Amino acid sequence: MESMSHRRASDGRVGEGELVGEFGVAAAGGADAFTSSRYPRHRGTSCLEATVTDDANPNASLIETTLAEMESDAEFQELTEKIARIGVDGMTKEERTQRRRALDELGVPNFMTFVAEHEDRTGPGDESTASPIRNKKLFRSDPNILQLNIGLFCNQACNHCHVESSPLRKETMSSEVAARCLRLLQNSPHVDTLDLTGGAPELNAEFRFLVRMAREWAVENDRELTIIDRCNLTVLSEPGQEDLAEFLKDNRVDVVASLPCYGEENVDNQRGRGVFGRSIDGLLKLNEAGYGTAEGLSLTLVYNPGGPFLPPSQSSLEADYKRELDEKFGVKFNNLLTITNMPIKRFADFLAREGKMKEYMELLVNNYNPETVPGLMCLNTISVGWDGTLYDCDFNQQLGMDIQKLSVFDIECLTDLQKYSVKTDNHCFGCSAGAGSSCQGATV
């Protein structure tokens, strides 16, 4: 099996035959080489080729407004300087140390020791309900969700973003990696969901290629396949994306859209000036295309807390969202997901600055729920980074916790990964607190 280091040493290209199959296409060009960092120190070439004008113009890009806010944010500038000093790996190590120190002060062991000590052994032992815990390790079932982070470029820079996306990020999935992901989808019969995320995935050149090819293949092969676009809503107002809603509709893509509150002040404080208004515009465009009202055009909103607290009940909050958005704006949607803020990356930076890391970790531990463990997303999802590296989940991806240093070019189907245990660490308390948290919302 060819290693990633060997492949990169030979310039990142793969044989042309790797890219041709039932999809009937060959991806052109070699793998793009980008500098991976949390915040590149210069803007560089944007993944979005758009003319940025006055933010007062609703048809202008949000990028310039985001960049201006980043440049005037003292905390952001301080963090950028720190990254320049100690590097991305140094920052990740520091975060982990802060979480571990907080747990040590609370007398809490590592995550898997804690989970094993609190394991719910009341259920029957048949295969469908057997515990995923063996020898203080987690083992996945046959994955049914293939999640692709196709690039970190975004027109926003949200202060809770665990991916740390922004207009400064240049990392983007190459055509070779995209085509290989489609081959793995084809070779993995248990996968029924293709989940596309970022950054703003729609601003990646491979987004529409992935959607079209996956949908065409699913139709031709009579395969039930859900395709998810994790959308920030403001992207629908970006220059060049005027047809995005219709494109998603034509390809029967489910939209899962971030909207952390139904009030303007809270959203703009968390996501940037003008984001709420553009988000409502985006929702209305999706409604006009039939999303949230027509059968087969699912529109799901996502809530995450605005601070160091757990989300409320998913069902009760959904009722509030539906009432407020309908009464004030005439917006319709199908479902609401609640997601817990993970103590990593930008949210970890916030907790450290506020001296609240210990308090937040204590909150997560005190609300640990053993019933969430069977629904942990790492047990049924494989996450793929923009460069093709394989991870147990999107959070592990941002922490560099890969699966045995494997990439999409090292396996033939996702079932090949079942033999490897899931990598866990102290951030995993975030997915197992309260009603649980995953990219699909609450887990219990």
URJORA-V995936 format. One record per backbone hydrogen bond with DSSP energy under -1.0 kcal/mol. NH is the residue of the N-H (numbers start at 0). CO is the residue of the C=O. If there is no record, write none. Layout:
# URJORA-V995936
nh=NH co=CO
nh=NH co=CO
This chain:
# URJORA-V995936
nh=6 co=2
nh=7 co=3
nh=8 co=4
nh=9 co=5
nh=10 co=7
nh=11 co=6
nh=17 co=14
nh=18 co=15
nh=19 co=16
nh=23 co=20
nh=49 co=47
nh=56 co=53
nh=59 co=56
nh=65 co=61
nh=66 co=62
nh=67 co=63
nh=68 co=64
nh=69 co=65
nh=70 co=66
nh=71 co=67
nh=76 co=72
nh=77 co=73
nh=78 co=74
nh=79 co=75
nh=80 co=76
nh=81 co=77
nh=82 co=78
nh=83 co=79
nh=84 co=80
nh=85 co=81
nh=86 co=82
nh=90 co=86
nh=91 co=87
nh=92 co=88
nh=93 co=89
nh=94 co=90
nh=95 co=91
nh=96 co=92
nh=97 co=93
nh=98 co=94
nh=99 co=95
nh=100 co=96
nh=101 co=97
nh=102 co=98
nh=103 co=99
nh=104 co=100
nh=105 co=101
nh=107 co=102
nh=113 co=109
nh=114 co=110
nh=115 co=111
nh=116 co=112
nh=117 co=113
nh=128 co=125
nh=129 co=125
nh=133 co=136
nh=138 co=131
nh=140 co=378
nh=143 co=379
nh=144 co=379
nh=145 co=192
nh=146 co=381
nh=147 co=194
nh=148 co=383
nh=149 co=196
nh=151 co=170
nh=153 co=165
nh=158 co=269
nh=160 co=157
nh=165 co=151
nh=168 co=165
nh=172 co=149
nh=177 co=173
nh=178 co=174
nh=179 co=175
nh=180 co=176
nh=181 co=177
nh=182 co=178
nh=183 co=179
nh=184 co=180
nh=185 co=181
nh=186 co=182
nh=190 co=187
nh=191 co=143
nh=192 co=143
nh=193 co=225
nh=194 co=145
nh=195 co=227
nh=196 co=147
nh=199 co=152
nh=202 co=199
nh=203 co=200
nh=206 co=203
nh=209 co=205
nh=210 co=206
nh=211 co=207
nh=212 co=208
nh=213 co=209
nh=214 co=210
nh=215 co=211
nh=216 co=212
nh=217 co=213
nh=218 co=214
nh=219 co=215
nh=220 co=216
nh=221 co=218
nh=222 co=217
nh=225 co=191
nh=227 co=193
nh=228 co=253
nh=229 co=195
nh=230 co=228
nh=230 co=255
nh=233 co=231
nh=235 co=232
nh=236 co=233
nh=237 co=234
nh=240 co=237
nh=243 co=240
nh=246 co=242
nh=247 co=243
nh=248 co=244
nh=249 co=245
nh=250 co=246
nh=251 co=248
nh=252 co=247
nh=253 co=226
nh=254 co=297
nh=255 co=228
nh=256 co=299
nh=257 co=230
nh=258 co=301
nh=266 co=262
nh=267 co=263
nh=268 co=264
nh=269 co=265
nh=270 co=266
nh=271 co=267
nh=274 co=271
nh=277 co=273
nh=278 co=274
nh=279 co=275
nh=280 co=276
nh=281 co=277
nh=282 co=278
nh=283 co=279
nh=284 co=280
nh=285 co=281
nh=286 co=282
nh=287 co=283
nh=288 co=284
nh=289 co=286
nh=290 co=285
nh=291 co=296
nh=292 co=289
nh=293 co=289
nh=296 co=293
nh=299 co=254
nh=300 co=334
nh=301 co=256
nh=302 co=336
nh=308 co=306
nh=316 co=312
nh=317 co=313
nh=318 co=314
nh=319 co=315
nh=320 co=316
nh=321 co=317
nh=322 co=318
nh=323 co=319
nh=324 co=320
nh=325 co=321
nh=326 co=322
nh=327 co=323
nh=328 co=324
nh=329 co=325
nh=330 co=324
nh=333 co=298
nh=334 co=298
nh=336 co=300
nh=338 co=302
nh=343 co=341
nh=346 co=343
nh=347 co=343
nh=348 co=344
nh=349 co=345
nh=350 co=346
nh=351 co=347
nh=352 co=348
nh=353 co=349
nh=355 co=350
nh=359 co=355
nh=360 co=356
nh=361 co=357
nh=362 co=358
nh=363 co=359
nh=364 co=360
nh=365 co=361
nh=366 co=362
nh=367 co=364
nh=368 co=431
nh=371 co=368
nh=372 co=369
nh=374 co=371
nh=375 co=372
nh=378 co=375
nh=379 co=376
nh=380 co=376
nh=381 co=144
nh=382 co=390
nh=383 co=146
nh=384 co=388
nh=387 co=384
nh=389 co=405
nh=390 co=382
nh=396 co=392
nh=397 co=393
nh=399 co=396
nh=400 co=395
nh=401 co=399
nh=402 co=389
nh=403 co=401
nh=405 co=402
nh=407 co=387
nh=409 co=406
nh=415 co=412
nh=416 co=413
nh=417 co=414
nh=419 co=416
nh=421 co=137
nh=427 co=424
nh=428 co=425
nh=429 co=426
nh=430 co=427
nh=433 co=366
nh=435 co=432
nh=436 co=430
nh=440 co=437
nh=442 co=434
nh=443 co=434
